[in-house]
Every structure is written in C-alpha cells, then in structure tokens.
Amino acid sequence: MQFRQHQREAHLRTARLLGLFVLLLLGLTITINLLLALLYKLLVPFSVGFPALFFETNTGLVLLFVLGGCLVESQRLRDGGGPRVAHWLGGREVRNPDDATERRLLNVVDEMALASGQPVPRVYVLTREDAINAFVAGWGPEDLVLCVTRGALERLTRAELQGLVAHEFGHIKEDDLPLSMRVLSLVWGLSLVHGYGQTLMAPDEKGHVGPLAWLIGLVFSVTGWLGWMAGRMLQAAVSRQREFLADASAIQFTRARDGLGNVLRKLWHDQQILAGRMRHPAAGMVSYLLLHEPGAATCLSSHPRLSERIRRVCGTVLPPMPAPLVHIDKVEPRHSPDSLPPVLAAAQASPQALAQQARQEQQATAREALSRLHGRVGPTEHRLITLALMMNIHNDKERALWQHMAEGIHDAQRILDDVASLPANRRVPEFERQTALIAREPIEQRRALVESARDLLRADGRVSPRERLWWLALRHRVSERQNRQAYMRPTTGQGQDLHQLGPGELSCVVPLTTYLARFIPVEEGPEGWAAPSLAWFRGVMSRCGQQLDTQPGPAPDADALVHALAGVQELSWMLRPLLLKAWVEEAVNHSAQGVLSDQTADALRLAGGLIDAPLPPMLEAHYPKPEAKA
C-alpha cells in the first residue's frame, strides 16, 4: 500500500509538471507566431495575408527545437545521470585530494551521509565558481552527485559547510531528484536556442571571446529569449516548499541551526553586493537545483526569499553576514572506514564513528521490527500494537496490565519488544497507521479499544497531560467522525488571520494552548511550568494578537479541554494550519539548540491530527518518509 501511494504521488507530480510544460509550450508557440506575423506586416506592409504555410512552418520549427531538445537532453540525462550535469557545469570530481578544503568536504559528506541514512554521492567541485552554492543531481543512488562551488569551500567554516551539505542531503531524503532531473530536461528544451547563444558569448578560460562568436551568440540569445523566459516560468511554478523541507532536514541532521543559518546570511550578503552570481552560462538552467538561485530575487525566482528562509531556520530575520576567506588551522585526515580492512577500521574508528555505527545497527533492528509489525494482520494484534505505542513501556504497572490484556495471543512478547525497538520518531506514524486500520472495525471493538486505552494509561494511578493527549488522539482517529471531510464542514473565522481571532474563538484557542504548554516544549515540573514553556505560550499568544507578557490561566480540566478542542476543530480550514504552524515555529524557537525533541514533535503531530491540520514542513521533516515496499 505504501509503495502504491508513493508511486501515485510520483505520477501526480510528473503529470502536473508535464501539464504545465504543455501549457507553456502552447503559449510560447502562440506568442512566437504573433510576433513573427507582426514582424512580417512591418517588413511587408502592403502584402495581403501571409505566405502559404506561414504559421504551420513557425509552429513546426518551435516544436522541433523545443521537443527535440527535450528528448535529446532527457536521453542524455538518462544515460549520464548526475555526473553529466556535474561535467556540464565544469565540475571536477574529488577522489583523494591533497587540498585541505577538499579533504574537509569529503569528510563532511561522509558524516552527513551517516547522519541522514542516505547513500554517499560522488563529490564534484565547481572550480571556476567564486559564489557560495551547491546542488545534488541524479536519478538514484547509482548516479548521485553532490557539486559544491570553490567559493563555498574557501568561504564557509566547517559548521557552515555541514549545514550546506546537510541541506542537499535533505533533497535526497525528500526524493526531490527525479522531478528535478525531469525539470532540467524540459528547461533545456525550452532554453535550447538561448542557451547556445549564451555559450557562444561566454569568455574562455583566459577571459577572451571572439567578436564574431559573440555577435552570433547575441543573435541566438535574442531569438531564444522567449523560450528562456518560458523555462524560467516552469522552474518558478514548481513548488518552493521543497526548499523549506530541505532546510528543516538540515537542522535535523546537524542538530544545530547556526550552520545553515549563517550560510543563508552569507548568501544574502553576496546577493546584495552582486557577488553571488555563477559564471557558467548554463547556471540559469540549473537554478532549480542550486542551494539558492544566483542574482536578486524576482517574481520568477525558483527559490523562496532568503529572509524568509533565515526566519524559519533561525527563528528571526538576522542581518546579512560577510563571507571572507576561511583559514583552516588543522588539516583533516581523510577518514573513510569503508576503504580500510574491518580490523583496521575498527581500531582507527573515532568515538563519533563508533556511535554512527551503533546508530546504523539500531536502524537495521528498527526496520526489522517495523517489518514484523506490518506483517501482523489480526484485529486483536492491531489493537495490542496501538496500546503498546501509547503506553510507557518502562512503567511496570502499565506493562503488567498490557500483558494481562494480551493473554492467549501468540508471540505477544515479540509485539512488545518490536514496539520498544522502534525509534522515537517512528511511534506516532505507526500509531496513525494502526488506528487507520482499526477505524474500519465495528463500533463495538473500537469502543472497547478506547476503554482499554483509558484503563491502561491510568494503571499507575494517574494520567499525565501527555497521556491524555494520546487518548484524545486515539478516540478522534477511531471515532465515527474519522470518515468526515474535515475541510468541508461548517467552520468559523473564514478569511481571518490568527491576530484577527474573536473573543469566542480565543476562548477555545487559549485553553488548548495552555494545556499543551504543560509539556511543550518542556515537561512541567513539581513547581509548575518550565521557562521555555512559558515563553512558548506567550509567543503563540502574541501571534494571536495578545500581549507578549500574557499570563496563562489555570490548566483546563477534562471537560474544558474537550470543549476547547471542539471549538478549535470548528475554526476555518485556513486558521487551523496557521495555528499549528504557530505552535511548531514557537516550539522550535524555544527548544534547546532550535531542534524539536522527539516528545515535542510527537505532541505537536498528535495535536495537529486532533484539529485536522496538515503538518508544516518544519514538523514533517522530523519524521522519516514512508518506505516504499512492494
């Protein structure tokens, strides 16, 4: 089922891209015909009509150049993959370098590959580019390449280089590369004539350009300008959310936001002084792939504004930062355990490498456990798995009650062990998968599950605020309302923003936010709320138009919480995602090192499900994408 869903999403993205390409090609053909018709009338003003096959010939030539270029380049990219793109932009592969900056780059790539769980790409350096930039290209692990400009190597610190490389690994994780390669082939066809002209006009390595070649290139560039514009429109029309997802993934991989944040600030500074431009004439065709598009931001930019990306990464819009040359005090040895014999690799492994190896072993164990959980198809097994995901496995009383509920079930202890083996960021996605299956069962069995969950969570004599959130999420997901169209029901607050909420709407939003602040982003202690939770509450309230020093009221009881939740569920389909986004962004701002903990991310995801709001990219990046399975 996951494989089919993944396949449907890929087909849908491709269909949208092809549909947009057809529309642009149609518009380009009509525009060129109109311009040529106008030019003909200006040159031959007294003529009657147009020559035979005038428009047919123009249309045929346009289709020949555009579709022919697309087909040729698509085949070349299929055969050459990522290395072809790297060589096309003048990249040089880095294997066993003597240069300290290149050795540092290879080490950072190895580290980010381990941190992200993605394959190690071939590394190329764009030696002629002084700008700070990078991109990944390829169809899959077998032809994956990472290209980094020389300017990035020489002007970024190690932490900043980690942030840049982690961003590119975020694109690999989000499976952006196949779509990017298809966009590249279509843009190539649209920009074929203009790109050829730019190549003729480009200076050689000595900075010389022939006057005749420049003149011919100018003619081709002017002639193909409309196609180039259509290619820019195609790049700009593709969703920019992928950049925000990759930024969020970079923070997750590096566990810090200063690295990528400083890279974006340096890019902003280069953009302001016009030092961020790429020299290669084909850089515009691959702008969709780059960390940031060279040049000033326009309406046809393929990337979001740097100020918005900095705000999302750093929590506020920090000023641009100059990017001087970085002096490397210590030359790093090239560490590649895969290239050493196992005994030597183990002997020379650093504590960090050993920790990474342990994490890889844990990931393998988790994959096996998840596979066994997915293989259990009995309704009773689904309910036991759901209860195990909700409870605290280390709580003796809750575990004893669960084992009592599982009496007579074959291999029940294996179910509990498999749930315990899951990484923290897998529990809520698996909970959602299990409850989606349970929602199809008869109402009596679902009610029994909700009652069993209530008994299980209070087995130790108390129900914590976080456990009540899990129980509410279970009841919500398996109730009769599960099949409703959440975005089509009657709502309040249509067309408003959070700061425009009325008193009635605030009377529901404030108690629910107050309840969540008991464990977001930090669990409350015996003395009450933690300082980060108070700051989180005030940050959310300020976005809702309240004073920044708003004092929280008493936490709502069970009835008041259910009433507040029902009121928030009735907000408009535009307000609920804005509220969840405010919860998430303020949680990031007030979490340690700007990184959501697993407990905070789970609570926000459960709360988002309760109010039927889609996950913001910053929260979605915390969780692994569903693995494609046959």
Secondary structure, 3 states (H helix, E strand, C coil): CHHHHHHHHHHHHHHHHHHHHHHHHHHHHHHHHHHHHHHHHHHCCCCCCCCCCHHHHHHHHHHHHHHHHHHHHHHHHHHHHHHHHHHHCCEEECCCCCCHHHHHHHHHHHHHHHHHCCCCCEEEEECCCCCCCEEEECCCHHHCEEEEEHHHHHHCCHHHHHHHHHHHHHHHHCCCHHHHHHHHHHHHHHCHHHHHHHHHHCCCCCCCCCHHHHHHHHHHHHHCHHHHHHHHHHHHHCCCHHHHHHHHHHHHHHCCCHHHHHHHHHHHHHHHCCCCCCCCCCCCCCCCCCCCCCCCCCCCCCCCCHHHHHHHHHCCCCCCCCCCCCCCCCCCCCCCHHHCCHHHHHHHCCHHHHHHHHHHHHHHHHHHHHHHHHCCCCHHHHHHHHHHHHCCCCCHHHHHHHHHHCCCCCCHHHHHHHHHHCCHHHHHHHHHHHHHHHCCCCHHHHHHHHHHHHHHHCCCCCCCHHHHHHHHHHHHHHCHHHHCCCCCCCCECCCCCHHHCCHHHHHHHHHHHHHHCCCCCCCCECCECCHHHHHHHHHHHHHCCCCCCCCCCCCCCHHHHHHHHHHHHCECCCHHHHHHHHHHHHHHHCCHHHCCCHHHHHHHHHHHHHCCCCCCHHHHCCCCCCCCCC
